[in-house]
């Protein structure tokens, strides 16, 4: 594989997979923290629920969950697309 576009395509696929796995792991940890908090503080959890009901508050998600979710959406959209573009360039130029 001497074509740099083909190598770039493969590298982007591998990076996408790695970031997806890392993101899934981190998302699981963040959700586990929320579940643990709910189990240890049911009264506080219910208070948060009542305060957020009917509002734009993303509860029970945290800021970290929201940011990671948006970031992973971008990763899962644009990196495979970039990989496909690199593949097509490699296919037609090399």
C-alpha positions as CSV (number, residue, x, y, z in Angstrom):
1,X,0.0,0.0,0.0
2,X,2.1,2.9,-1.3
3,X,-0.8,5.3,-1.9
4,X,-0.9,7.9,0.9
5,X,-4.7,8.5,0.3
6,X,-5.3,4.8,1.0
7,X,-3.2,4.9,4.1
8,X,-5.1,8.0,5.2
9,X,-8.4,6.3,4.6
10,X,-7.4,3.3,6.7
11,X,-5.9,5.5,9.5
12,X,-9.1,7.5,9.7
13,X,-11.2,4.3,10.0
14,X,-8.9,3.1,12.8
15,X,-9.0,6.5,14.6
16,X,-12.8,6.5,14.3
17,X,-13.0,3.1,15.9
18,X,-10.7,4.0,18.7
19,X,-12.5,7.2,19.5
20,X,-15.9,5.5,19.3
21,X,-14.7,2.9,21.8
22,X,-13.2,5.5,24.1
23,X,-16.3,7.6,23.9
24,X,-18.6,4.6,24.7
25,X,-16.4,3.8,27.7
26,X,-16.5,7.4,29.0
27,X,-20.2,7.7,28.4
28,X,-20.8,4.5,30.3
29,X,-18.7,5.9,33.2
30,X,-20.6,9.2,33.2
31,X,-24.0,7.4,33.2
32,X,-22.8,5.0,36.0
33,X,-22.0,8.1,38.1
34,X,-25.5,9.4,37.6
35,X,-27.0,6.0,38.5
36,X,-24.8,5.8,41.6
37,X,-25.8,9.3,42.7
38,X,-29.5,8.4,42.2
39,X,-29.1,5.3,44.3
40,X,-27.4,7.1,47.1
41,X,-29.5,10.3,47.1
42,X,-33.1,9.4,46.1
43,X,-34.6,12.5,47.7
44,X,-32.1,14.8,45.9
45,X,-32.7,12.9,42.7
46,X,-36.4,13.4,43.0
47,X,-35.8,17.1,43.7
48,X,-33.7,17.5,40.6
49,X,-36.5,15.7,38.6
50,X,-39.2,18.0,39.9
51,X,-37.0,21.1,39.2
52,X,-36.3,20.0,35.6
53,X,-39.7,18.7,34.7
54,X,-41.2,20.8,31.8
55,X,-38.0,22.9,31.3
56,X,-35.2,22.8,28.8
57,X,-32.9,21.4,31.5
58,X,-31.2,18.3,30.1
59,X,-31.4,16.5,33.4
60,X,-30.6,13.7,34.2
61,X,-27.7,14.2,31.8
62,X,-24.8,16.2,33.0
63,X,-22.8,18.8,31.1
64,X,-20.1,16.2,30.6
65,X,-22.6,13.7,29.1
66,X,-24.0,16.5,26.8
67,X,-20.6,17.6,25.6
68,X,-19.3,14.1,25.0
69,X,-22.5,13.1,23.2
70,X,-22.1,16.1,20.8
71,X,-18.4,15.4,20.3
72,X,-19.1,11.7,19.5
73,X,-21.8,12.7,17.1
74,X,-19.3,14.9,15.2
75,X,-16.6,12.1,15.3
76,X,-19.1,9.5,14.0
77,X,-20.3,11.8,11.2
78,X,-17.2,13.5,9.9
79,X,-14.3,11.0,10.3
80,X,-16.0,8.2,8.3
81,X,-17.0,10.7,5.7
82,X,-13.3,11.9,5.5
83,X,-12.2,8.3,5.3
84,X,-14.6,7.7,2.4
85,X,-13.3,10.8,0.5
86,X,-9.7,9.6,1.0
87,X,-10.7,6.1,-0.3
88,X,-12.3,7.6,-3.4
89,X,-9.3,9.7,-4.1
90,X,-7.0,6.7,-3.7
91,X,-9.3,4.6,-5.9
92,X,-9.3,7.1,-8.8
93,X,-5.7,8.4,-8.5
94,X,-3.7,5.4,-7.7
